[in-house]
Amino acid sequence: MITGQRWRTEKRLFVERGYVAVRVEDIARAVGISRATFYKHFAEREEILAELFARLLGRQAGPLPPGTSAEAVERIRRLLTETAAAMVANERLARFIYTLPIRHAALLDEGTRPPVFEVVERLVEQGAAAGVVRPDVLPGLITGHLARTFEAAMRDWAEGRVPEVTAHLGVLLDLAFHGATVR
C-alpha cells in the first residue's frame, strides 16, 4: 500500500504538472516503485485521484450537528461551512482537485456522493418533517442541489474568482435556500 511520503509525492506531481501531464510511469518513478507494483495497488492513476479526494473530504459520514429539526437549515449551513474550511486547510490539494478541467468518475466514486452529503440528506429529511424544508421536493433532489452549490463555491475559490470560500459559500447557500428574489 502506498502511504505517507509517497502520497505527498503523488499529490505534488499532480499539483506541479497538472493531472493530464502525469503518467503512471512518472508516479511509479517518483515514489520508487515499478509500474508493475503500481498496478498491484491501483488499476489506473484515476484511483489515486479518488484516494486524494477521499482524503480531502473524508470517508465517513460524521454525526449530525447538534440542534433541533427546526434548525435544519442552519445545521446544514454550519456543516457545509465547516467542511469547506477543513478542505481549505489542505489548500494545495483542494485547489488542485477543484481546478481539474473535468470531473472524473473516480472522484465521484462511480456516482456516489461524499459522506458529508449523507448527513446533509438526513438534515433535509428532518427539516422537511419539521416544516422548515419543502416536503414536496424529494430530499435527494434538495441534497443534490446543495452538493452542486458546495462544488460551485469550492471551484470559484480554487480558480481564484473569490478570495475566501466560506463567505462565498454562505452567499450561494442563501441563493439555494431562499432564491434570488426580494421578499
CNS distance restraints for C-alpha pairs under 8 A (distance, minus, plus):
assign (resid   1 and name CA) (resid  41 and name CA) 6.42 0.50 0.50
assign (resid   2 and name CA) (resid   6 and name CA) 6.07 0.50 0.50
assign (resid   2 and name CA) (resid   7 and name CA) 6.63 0.50 0.50
assign (resid   2 and name CA) (resid  41 and name CA) 7.84 0.50 0.50
assign (resid   3 and name CA) (resid   7 and name CA) 5.51 0.50 0.50
assign (resid   4 and name CA) (resid   8 and name CA) 6.66 0.50 0.50
assign (resid   5 and name CA) (resid   9 and name CA) 6.21 0.50 0.50
assign (resid   6 and name CA) (resid  10 and name CA) 6.32 0.50 0.50
assign (resid   6 and name CA) (resid  31 and name CA) 5.42 0.50 0.50
assign (resid   7 and name CA) (resid  11 and name CA) 6.10 0.50 0.50
assign (resid   8 and name CA) (resid  12 and name CA) 6.02 0.50 0.50
assign (resid   9 and name CA) (resid  13 and name CA) 6.24 0.50 0.50
assign (resid   9 and name CA) (resid  30 and name CA) 6.81 0.50 0.50
assign (resid   9 and name CA) (resid  31 and name CA) 6.67 0.50 0.50
assign (resid  10 and name CA) (resid  14 and name CA) 6.35 0.50 0.50
assign (resid  10 and name CA) (resid  27 and name CA) 6.11 0.50 0.50
assign (resid  10 and name CA) (resid  30 and name CA) 7.56 0.50 0.50
assign (resid  10 and name CA) (resid  31 and name CA) 7.56 0.50 0.50
assign (resid  11 and name CA) (resid  15 and name CA) 6.10 0.50 0.50
assign (resid  11 and name CA) (resid  52 and name CA) 7.51 0.50 0.50
assign (resid  11 and name CA) (resid  93 and name CA) 7.09 0.50 0.50
assign (resid  12 and name CA) (resid  16 and name CA) 5.88 0.50 0.50
assign (resid  13 and name CA) (resid  17 and name CA) 5.85 0.50 0.50
assign (resid  13 and name CA) (resid  18 and name CA) 7.47 0.50 0.50
assign (resid  13 and name CA) (resid  22 and name CA) 6.85 0.50 0.50
assign (resid  13 and name CA) (resid  27 and name CA) 7.48 0.50 0.50
assign (resid  14 and name CA) (resid  18 and name CA) 4.92 0.50 0.50
assign (resid  14 and name CA) (resid  19 and name CA) 5.11 0.50 0.50
assign (resid  14 and name CA) (resid  21 and name CA) 7.98 0.50 0.50
assign (resid  14 and name CA) (resid  22 and name CA) 6.37 0.50 0.50
assign (resid  14 and name CA) (resid  96 and name CA) 7.65 0.50 0.50
assign (resid  15 and name CA) (resid  19 and name CA) 7.44 0.50 0.50
assign (resid  15 and name CA) (resid  92 and name CA) 7.25 0.50 0.50
assign (resid  15 and name CA) (resid  93 and name CA) 7.41 0.50 0.50
assign (resid  15 and name CA) (resid  96 and name CA) 5.83 0.50 0.50
assign (resid  17 and name CA) (resid  21 and name CA) 5.82 0.50 0.50
assign (resid  17 and name CA) (resid  22 and name CA) 6.56 0.50 0.50
assign (resid  18 and name CA) (resid  22 and name CA) 6.79 0.50 0.50
assign (resid  19 and name CA) (resid 100 and name CA) 7.20 0.50 0.50
assign (resid  22 and name CA) (resid  26 and name CA) 6.19 0.50 0.50
assign (resid  22 and name CA) (resid  27 and name CA) 7.23 0.50 0.50
assign (resid  23 and name CA) (resid  27 and name CA) 6.56 0.50 0.50
assign (resid  23 and name CA) (resid  45 and name CA) 7.56 0.50 0.50
assign (resid  24 and name CA) (resid  28 and name CA) 6.16 0.50 0.50
assign (resid  24 and name CA) (resid  35 and name CA) 7.03 0.50 0.50
assign (resid  24 and name CA) (resid  38 and name CA) 7.81 0.50 0.50
assign (resid  24 and name CA) (resid  44 and name CA) 7.45 0.50 0.50
assign (resid  24 and name CA) (resid  45 and name CA) 6.15 0.50 0.50
assign (resid  25 and name CA) (resid  29 and name CA) 6.05 0.50 0.50
assign (resid  25 and name CA) (resid  35 and name CA) 6.18 0.50 0.50
assign (resid  26 and name CA) (resid  30 and name CA) 6.03 0.50 0.50
assign (resid  27 and name CA) (resid  31 and name CA) 6.26 0.50 0.50
assign (resid  28 and name CA) (resid  32 and name CA) 5.97 0.50 0.50
assign (resid  28 and name CA) (resid  33 and name CA) 4.99 0.50 0.50
assign (resid  28 and name CA) (resid  34 and name CA) 5.60 0.50 0.50
assign (resid  28 and name CA) (resid  35 and name CA) 5.70 0.50 0.50
assign (resid  28 and name CA) (resid  38 and name CA) 6.25 0.50 0.50
assign (resid  29 and name CA) (resid  33 and name CA) 6.10 0.50 0.50
assign (resid  29 and name CA) (resid  34 and name CA) 6.97 0.50 0.50
assign (resid  33 and name CA) (resid  37 and name CA) 6.14 0.50 0.50
assign (resid  33 and name CA) (resid  38 and name CA) 6.84 0.50 0.50
assign (resid  34 and name CA) (resid  38 and name CA) 6.36 0.50 0.50
assign (resid  35 and name CA) (resid  39 and name CA) 6.31 0.50 0.50
assign (resid  36 and name CA) (resid  40 and name CA) 6.44 0.50 0.50
assign (resid  37 and name CA) (resid  41 and name CA) 6.92 0.50 0.50
assign (resid  38 and name CA) (resid  42 and name CA) 6.06 0.50 0.50
assign (resid  39 and name CA) (resid  43 and name CA) 5.50 0.50 0.50
assign (resid  39 and name CA) (resid  44 and name CA) 7.16 0.50 0.50
assign (resid  42 and name CA) (resid  47 and name CA) 6.11 0.50 0.50
assign (resid  42 and name CA) (resid  48 and name CA) 7.25 0.50 0.50
assign (resid  43 and name CA) (resid  47 and name CA) 6.92 0.50 0.50
assign (resid  44 and name CA) (resid  48 and name CA) 7.57 0.50 0.50
assign (resid  45 and name CA) (resid  49 and name CA) 6.64 0.50 0.50
assign (resid  46 and name CA) (resid  50 and name CA) 6.19 0.50 0.50
assign (resid  46 and name CA) (resid 104 and name CA) 7.52 0.50 0.50
assign (resid  46 and name CA) (resid 106 and name CA) 5.73 0.50 0.50
assign (resid  46 and name CA) (resid 107 and name CA) 7.80 0.50 0.50
assign (resid  47 and name CA) (resid  51 and name CA) 6.17 0.50 0.50
assign (resid  47 and name CA) (resid 106 and name CA) 6.08 0.50 0.50
assign (resid  48 and name CA) (resid  52 and name CA) 6.20 0.50 0.50
assign (resid  49 and name CA) (resid  53 and name CA) 6.19 0.50 0.50
assign (resid  49 and name CA) (resid 106 and name CA) 6.95 0.50 0.50
assign (resid  49 and name CA) (resid 107 and name CA) 6.55 0.50 0.50
assign (resid  50 and name CA) (resid  54 and name CA) 6.09 0.50 0.50
assign (resid  50 and name CA) (resid 106 and name CA) 5.03 0.50 0.50
assign (resid  50 and name CA) (resid 107 and name CA) 4.58 0.50 0.50
assign (resid  50 and name CA) (resid 108 and name CA) 7.52 0.50 0.50
assign (resid  50 and name CA) (resid 109 and name CA) 7.05 0.50 0.50
assign (resid  51 and name CA) (resid  55 and name CA) 6.16 0.50 0.50
assign (resid  52 and name CA) (resid  56 and name CA) 6.24 0.50 0.50
assign (resid  52 and name CA) (resid  93 and name CA) 7.78 0.50 0.50
assign (resid  53 and name CA) (resid  57 and name CA) 6.16 0.50 0.50
assign (resid  53 and name CA) (resid  97 and name CA) 7.01 0.50 0.50
assign (resid  53 and name CA) (resid 107 and name CA) 6.20 0.50 0.50
assign (resid  54 and name CA) (resid  58 and name CA) 5.18 0.50 0.50
assign (resid  54 and name CA) (resid  59 and name CA) 5.86 0.50 0.50
assign (resid  54 and name CA) (resid 107 and name CA) 7.98 0.50 0.50
assign (resid  54 and name CA) (resid 114 and name CA) 7.93 0.50 0.50
assign (resid  55 and name CA) (resid  59 and name CA) 7.29 0.50 0.50
assign (resid  56 and name CA) (resid  87 and name CA) 5.98 0.50 0.50
assign (resid  56 and name CA) (resid  90 and name CA) 7.42 0.50 0.50
assign (resid  56 and name CA) (resid  93 and name CA) 7.37 0.50 0.50
assign (resid  56 and name CA) (resid  94 and name CA) 7.05 0.50 0.50
assign (resid  57 and name CA) (resid  83 and name CA) 7.66 0.50 0.50
assign (resid  57 and name CA) (resid  87 and name CA) 6.87 0.50 0.50
assign (resid  57 and name CA) (resid 114 and name CA) 6.81 0.50 0.50
assign (resid  57 and name CA) (resid 115 and name CA) 7.90 0.50 0.50
assign (resid  57 and name CA) (resid 116 and name CA) 7.81 0.50 0.50
assign (resid  58 and name CA) (resid 114 and name CA) 7.72 0.50 0.50
assign (resid  58 and name CA) (resid 115 and name CA) 7.25 0.50 0.50
assign (resid  59 and name CA) (resid 114 and name CA) 7.38 0.50 0.50
assign (resid  59 and name CA) (resid 115 and name CA) 6.19 0.50 0.50
assign (resid  60 and name CA) (resid 115 and name CA) 5.60 0.50 0.50
assign (resid  60 and name CA) (resid 116 and name CA) 7.66 0.50 0.50
assign (resid  61 and name CA) (resid 115 and name CA) 4.41 0.50 0.50
assign (resid  61 and name CA) (resid 116 and name CA) 5.28 0.50 0.50
assign (resid  61 and name CA) (resid 117 and name CA) 7.80 0.50 0.50
assign (resid  61 and name CA) (resid 118 and name CA) 6.39 0.50 0.50
assign (resid  61 and name CA) (resid 119 and name CA) 6.22 0.50 0.50
assign (resid  62 and name CA) (resid 115 and name CA) 7.72 0.50 0.50
assign (resid  62 and name CA) (resid 116 and name CA) 6.88 0.50 0.50
assign (resid  62 and name CA) (resid 119 and name CA) 6.96 0.50 0.50
assign (resid  63 and name CA) (resid 119 and name CA) 7.29 0.50 0.50
assign (resid  64 and name CA) (resid 119 and name CA) 6.22 0.50 0.50
assign (resid  64 and name CA) (resid 123 and name CA) 7.51 0.50 0.50
assign (resid  65 and name CA) (resid  75 and name CA) 6.11 0.50 0.50
assign (resid  65 and name CA) (resid  79 and name CA) 6.97 0.50 0.50
assign (resid  66 and name CA) (resid  75 and name CA) 7.58 0.50 0.50
assign (resid  67 and name CA) (resid  71 and name CA) 6.27 0.50 0.50
assign (resid  67 and name CA) (resid  72 and name CA) 7.70 0.50 0.50
assign (resid  67 and name CA) (resid  75 and name CA) 7.13 0.50 0.50
assign (resid  68 and name CA) (resid  72 and name CA) 6.92 0.50 0.50
assign (resid  69 and name CA) (resid 123 and name CA) 7.43 0.50 0.50
assign (resid  69 and name CA) (resid 126 and name CA) 5.21 0.50 0.50
assign (resid  69 and name CA) (resid 127 and name CA) 5.38 0.50 0.50
assign (resid  69 and name CA) (resid 129 and name CA) 7.67 0.50 0.50
assign (resid  69 and name CA) (resid 130 and name CA) 5.78 0.50 0.50
assign (resid  70 and name CA) (resid 126 and name CA) 7.87 0.50 0.50
assign (resid  70 and name CA) (resid 127 and name CA) 6.04 0.50 0.50
assign (resid  70 and name CA) (resid 130 and name CA) 5.49 0.50 0.50
assign (resid  70 and name CA) (resid 131 and name CA) 7.40 0.50 0.50
assign (resid  70 and name CA) (resid 132 and name CA) 6.14 0.50 0.50
assign (resid  71 and name CA) (resid  75 and name CA) 6.16 0.50 0.50
assign (resid  71 and name CA) (resid 127 and name CA) 7.38 0.50 0.50
assign (resid  71 and name CA) (resid 132 and name CA) 7.94 0.50 0.50
assign (resid  72 and name CA) (resid  76 and name CA) 6.09 0.50 0.50
assign (resid  72 and name CA) (resid 123 and name CA) 5.56 0.50 0.50
assign (resid  72 and name CA) (resid 124 and name CA) 6.68 0.50 0.50
assign (resid  72 and name CA) (resid 126 and name CA) 6.74 0.50 0.50
assign (resid  72 and name CA) (resid 127 and name CA) 5.01 0.50 0.50
assign (resid  72 and name CA) (resid 132 and name CA) 7.40 0.50 0.50
assign (resid  72 and name CA) (resid 133 and name CA) 7.96 0.50 0.50
assign (resid  73 and name CA) (resid  77 and name CA) 6.19 0.50 0.50
assign (resid  73 and name CA) (resid 123 and name CA) 7.79 0.50 0.50
assign (resid  73 and name CA) (resid 124 and name CA) 7.68 0.50 0.50
assign (resid  73 and name CA) (resid 127 and name CA) 7.10 0.50 0.50
assign (resid  73 and name CA) (resid 132 and name CA) 7.58 0.50 0.50
assign (resid  73 and name CA) (resid 133 and name CA) 7.60 0.50 0.50
assign (resid  74 and name CA) (resid  78 and name CA) 6.06 0.50 0.50
assign (resid  75 and name CA) (resid  79 and name CA) 6.06 0.50 0.50
assign (resid  75 and name CA) (resid 123 and name CA) 7.51 0.50 0.50
assign (resid  76 and name CA) (resid  80 and name CA) 6.13 0.50 0.50
assign (resid  76 and name CA) (resid 120 and name CA) 5.99 0.50 0.50
assign (resid  76 and name CA) (resid 123 and name CA) 6.70 0.50 0.50
assign (resid  76 and name CA) (resid 124 and name CA) 7.99 0.50 0.50
assign (resid  77 and name CA) (resid  81 and name CA) 6.02 0.50 0.50
assign (resid  77 and name CA) (resid 170 and name CA) 7.44 0.50 0.50
assign (resid  77 and name CA) (resid 173 and name CA) 7.22 0.50 0.50
assign (resid  78 and name CA) (resid  82 and name CA) 6.04 0.50 0.50
assign (resid  79 and name CA) (resid  83 and name CA) 6.12 0.50 0.50
assign (resid  79 and name CA) (resid 120 and name CA) 7.94 0.50 0.50
assign (resid  80 and name CA) (resid  84 and name CA) 6.13 0.50 0.50
assign (resid  80 and name CA) (resid 116 and name CA) 8.00 0.50 0.50
assign (resid  80 and name CA) (resid 150 and name CA) 7.38 0.50 0.50
assign (resid  81 and name CA) (resid  85 and name CA) 6.18 0.50 0.50
assign (resid  81 and name CA) (resid 166 and name CA) 5.68 0.50 0.50
assign (resid  81 and name CA) (resid 169 and name CA) 7.09 0.50 0.50
assign (resid  81 and name CA) (resid 170 and name CA) 7.60 0.50 0.50
assign (resid  82 and name CA) (resid  86 and name CA) 6.11 0.50 0.50
assign (resid  83 and name CA) (resid  87 and name CA) 6.21 0.50 0.50
assign (resid  83 and name CA) (resid 116 and name CA) 7.92 0.50 0.50
assign (resid  84 and name CA) (resid  88 and name CA) 6.18 0.50 0.50
assign (resid  84 and name CA) (resid 154 and name CA) 7.37 0.50 0.50
assign (resid  84 and name CA) (resid 165 and name CA) 7.09 0.50 0.50
assign (resid  84 and name CA) (resid 166 and name CA) 6.56 0.50 0.50
assign (resid  85 and name CA) (resid  89 and name CA) 6.37 0.50 0.50
assign (resid  85 and name CA) (resid 165 and name CA) 7.67 0.50 0.50
assign (resid  85 and name CA) (resid 166 and name CA) 6.70 0.50 0.50
assign (resid  86 and name CA) (resid  90 and name CA) 7.30 0.50 0.50
assign (resid  87 and name CA) (resid  91 and name CA) 6.91 0.50 0.50
assign (resid  87 and name CA) (resid  94 and name CA) 6.05 0.50 0.50
assign (resid  88 and name CA) (resid  94 and name CA) 6.17 0.50 0.50
assign (resid  90 and name CA) (resid  94 and name CA) 6.10 0.50 0.50
assign (resid  91 and name CA) (resid  95 and name CA) 5.91 0.50 0.50
assign (resid  92 and name CA) (resid  96 and name CA) 6.08 0.50 0.50
assign (resid  93 and name CA) (resid  97 and name CA) 6.09 0.50 0.50
assign (resid  94 and name CA) (resid  98 and name CA) 6.09 0.50 0.50
assign (resid  94 and name CA) (resid 158 and name CA) 7.18 0.50 0.50
assign (resid  95 and name CA) (resid  99 and name CA) 5.95 0.50 0.50
assign (resid  95 and name CA) (resid 155 and name CA) 7.94 0.50 0.50
assign (resid  95 and name CA) (resid 157 and name CA) 7.89 0.50 0.50
assign (resid  95 and name CA) (resid 158 and name CA) 4.53 0.50 0.50
assign (resid  95 and name CA) (resid 159 and name CA) 7.39 0.50 0.50
assign (resid  96 and name CA) (resid 100 and name CA) 6.45 0.50 0.50
assign (resid  96 and name CA) (resid 158 and name CA) 7.57 0.50 0.50
assign (resid  98 and name CA) (resid 151 and name CA) 7.97 0.50 0.50
assign (resid  98 and name CA) (resid 154 and name CA) 6.49 0.50 0.50
assign (resid  98 and name CA) (resid 155 and name CA) 5.04 0.50 0.50
assign (resid  98 and name CA) (resid 158 and name CA) 5.86 0.50 0.50
assign (resid  98 and name CA) (resid 159 and name CA) 7.73 0.50 0.50
assign (resid  99 and name CA) (resid 155 and name CA) 6.42 0.50 0.50
assign (resid  99 and name CA) (resid 158 and name CA) 6.07 0.50 0.50
assign (resid  99 and name CA) (resid 159 and name CA) 6.11 0.50 0.50
assign (resid 103 and name CA) (resid 107 and name CA) 6.80 0.50 0.50
assign (resid 103 and name CA) (resid 108 and name CA) 7.74 0.50 0.50
assign (resid 104 and name CA) (resid 108 and name CA) 6.76 0.50 0.50
assign (resid 105 and name CA) (resid 109 and name CA) 5.91 0.50 0.50
assign (resid 105 and name CA) (resid 110 and name CA) 5.14 0.50 0.50
assign (resid 105 and name CA) (resid 111 and name CA) 6.78 0.50 0.50
assign (resid 106 and name CA) (resid 110 and name CA) 6.22 0.50 0.50
assign (resid 108 and name CA) (resid 112 and name CA) 5.90 0.50 0.50
assign (resid 108 and name CA) (resid 113 and name CA) 6.23 0.50 0.50
assign (resid 108 and name CA) (resid 114 and name CA) 7.60 0.50 0.50
assign (resid 109 and name CA) (resid 113 and name CA) 7.34 0.50 0.50
assign (resid 113 and name CA) (resid 117 and name CA) 6.60 0.50 0.50
assign (resid 113 and name CA) (resid 118 and name CA) 7.79 0.50 0.50
assign (resid 114 and name CA) (resid 118 and name CA) 7.41 0.50 0.50
assign (resid 115 and name CA) (resid 119 and name CA) 7.01 0.50 0.50
assign (resid 116 and name CA) (resid 120 and name CA) 6.43 0.50 0.50
assign (resid 117 and name CA) (resid 121 and name CA) 6.00 0.50 0.50
assign (resid 117 and name CA) (resid 143 and name CA) 6.82 0.50 0.50
assign (resid 117 and name CA) (resid 147 and name CA) 7.01 0.50 0.50
assign (resid 118 and name CA) (resid 122 and name CA) 6.45 0.50 0.50
assign (resid 119 and name CA) (resid 123 and name CA) 6.29 0.50 0.50
assign (resid 120 and name CA) (resid 124 and name CA) 6.14 0.50 0.50
assign (resid 120 and name CA) (resid 143 and name CA) 6.50 0.50 0.50
assign (resid 121 and name CA) (resid 125 and name CA) 6.18 0.50 0.50
assign (resid 121 and name CA) (resid 139 and name CA) 6.12 0.50 0.50
assign (resid 121 and name CA) (resid 140 and name CA) 6.58 0.50 0.50
assign (resid 121 and name CA) (resid 142 and name CA) 7.95 0.50 0.50
assign (resid 121 and name CA) (resid 143 and name CA) 5.54 0.50 0.50
assign (resid 122 and name CA) (resid 126 and name CA) 6.24 0.50 0.50
assign (resid 123 and name CA) (resid 127 and name CA) 6.02 0.50 0.50
assign (resid 124 and name CA) (resid 128 and name CA) 6.11 0.50 0.50
assign (resid 124 and name CA) (resid 133 and name CA) 6.62 0.50 0.50
assign (resid 124 and name CA) (resid 139 and name CA) 5.93 0.50 0.50
assign (resid 124 and name CA) (resid 142 and name CA) 7.48 0.50 0.50
assign (resid 124 and name CA) (resid 143 and name CA) 7.25 0.50 0.50
assign (resid 125 and name CA) (resid 129 and name CA) 6.26 0.50 0.50
assign (resid 125 and name CA) (resid 139 and name CA) 6.01 0.50 0.50
assign (resid 126 and name CA) (resid 130 and name CA) 6.21 0.50 0.50
assign (resid 127 and name CA) (resid 131 and name CA) 6.09 0.50 0.50
assign (resid 127 and name CA) (resid 132 and name CA) 5.14 0.50 0.50
assign (resid 127 and name CA) (resid 133 and name CA) 4.91 0.50 0.50
assign (resid 128 and name CA) (resid 132 and name CA) 5.88 0.50 0.50
assign (resid 128 and name CA) (resid 133 and name CA) 4.44 0.50 0.50
assign (resid 128 and name CA) (resid 134 and name CA) 5.70 0.50 0.50
assign (resid 128 and name CA) (resid 135 and name CA) 4.82 0.50 0.50
assign (resid 129 and name CA) (resid 133 and name CA) 7.89 0.50 0.50
assign (resid 129 and name CA) (resid 135 and name CA) 7.24 0.50 0.50
assign (resid 131 and name CA) (resid 135 and name CA) 7.17 0.50 0.50
assign (resid 137 and name CA) (resid 141 and name CA) 6.88 0.50 0.50
assign (resid 137 and name CA) (resid 142 and name CA) 7.02 0.50 0.50
assign (resid 138 and name CA) (resid 142 and name CA) 6.60 0.50 0.50
assign (resid 139 and name CA) (resid 143 and name CA) 6.01 0.50 0.50
assign (resid 140 and name CA) (resid 144 and name CA) 5.99 0.50 0.50
assign (resid 141 and name CA) (resid 145 and name CA) 6.25 0.50 0.50
assign (resid 142 and name CA) (resid 146 and name CA) 6.28 0.50 0.50
assign (resid 143 and name CA) (resid 147 and name CA) 6.10 0.50 0.50
assign (resid 144 and name CA) (resid 148 and name CA) 6.25 0.50 0.50
assign (resid 145 and name CA) (resid 149 and name CA) 6.19 0.50 0.50
assign (resid 145 and name CA) (resid 176 and name CA) 7.56 0.50 0.50
assign (resid 146 and name CA) (resid 150 and name CA) 6.13 0.50 0.50
assign (resid 146 and name CA) (resid 173 and name CA) 7.46 0.50 0.50
assign (resid 146 and name CA) (resid 176 and name CA) 7.03 0.50 0.50
assign (resid 147 and name CA) (resid 151 and name CA) 6.14 0.50 0.50
assign (resid 148 and name CA) (resid 152 and name CA) 6.08 0.50 0.50
assign (resid 149 and name CA) (resid 153 and name CA) 6.32 0.50 0.50
assign (resid 149 and name CA) (resid 169 and name CA) 7.66 0.50 0.50
assign (resid 149 and name CA) (resid 172 and name CA) 6.35 0.50 0.50
assign (resid 149 and name CA) (resid 173 and name CA) 6.84 0.50 0.50
assign (resid 149 and name CA) (resid 176 and name CA) 7.27 0.50 0.50
assign (resid 150 and name CA) (resid 154 and name CA) 6.25 0.50 0.50
assign (resid 150 and name CA) (resid 169 and name CA) 6.64 0.50 0.50
assign (resid 151 and name CA) (resid 155 and name CA) 6.04 0.50 0.50
assign (resid 152 and name CA) (resid 156 and name CA) 6.01 0.50 0.50
assign (resid 153 and name CA) (resid 157 and name CA) 6.26 0.50 0.50
assign (resid 153 and name CA) (resid 165 and name CA) 6.37 0.50 0.50
assign (resid 153 and name CA) (resid 168 and name CA) 6.26 0.50 0.50
assign (resid 153 and name CA) (resid 169 and name CA) 5.22 0.50 0.50
assign (resid 153 and name CA) (resid 172 and name CA) 7.12 0.50 0.50
assign (resid 154 and name CA) (resid 158 and name CA) 6.04 0.50 0.50
assign (resid 154 and name CA) (resid 165 and name CA) 6.45 0.50 0.50
assign (resid 154 and name CA) (resid 169 and name CA) 7.83 0.50 0.50
assign (resid 155 and name CA) (resid 159 and name CA) 5.99 0.50 0.50
assign (resid 156 and name CA) (resid 160 and name CA) 6.31 0.50 0.50
assign (resid 156 and name CA) (resid 161 and name CA) 5.16 0.50 0.50
assign (resid 156 and name CA) (resid 162 and name CA) 6.07 0.50 0.50
assign (resid 156 and name CA) (resid 165 and name CA) 7.93 0.50 0.50
assign (resid 157 and name CA) (resid 161 and name CA) 5.80 0.50 0.50
assign (resid 157 and name CA) (resid 162 and name CA) 5.03 0.50 0.50
assign (resid 157 and name CA) (resid 163 and name CA) 6.33 0.50 0.50
assign (resid 157 and name CA) (resid 164 and name CA) 6.52 0.50 0.50
assign (resid 157 and name CA) (resid 165 and name CA) 5.49 0.50 0.50
assign (resid 162 and name CA) (resid 168 and name CA) 7.11 0.50 0.50
assign (resid 164 and name CA) (resid 168 and name CA) 6.61 0.50 0.50
assign (resid 165 and name CA) (resid 169 and name CA) 5.89 0.50 0.50
assign (resid 166 and name CA) (resid 170 and name CA) 6.16 0.50 0.50
assign (resid 167 and name CA) (resid 171 and name CA) 6.52 0.50 0.50
assign (resid 168 and name CA) (resid 172 and name CA) 6.35 0.50 0.50
assign (resid 169 and name CA) (resid 173 and name CA) 5.97 0.50 0.50
assign (resid 170 and name CA) (resid 174 and name CA) 6.12 0.50 0.50
assign (resid 171 and name CA) (resid 175 and name CA) 6.40 0.50 0.50
assign (resid 172 and name CA) (resid 176 and name CA) 6.16 0.50 0.50
assign (resid 173 and name CA) (resid 177 and name CA) 5.99 0.50 0.50
assign (resid 174 and name CA) (resid 178 and name CA) 5.61 0.50 0.50
assign (resid 174 and name CA) (resid 179 and name CA) 7.06 0.50 0.50
assign (resid 175 and name CA) (resid 179 and name CA) 4.45 0.50 0.50
assign (resid 175 and name CA) (resid 180 and name CA) 5.78 0.50 0.50
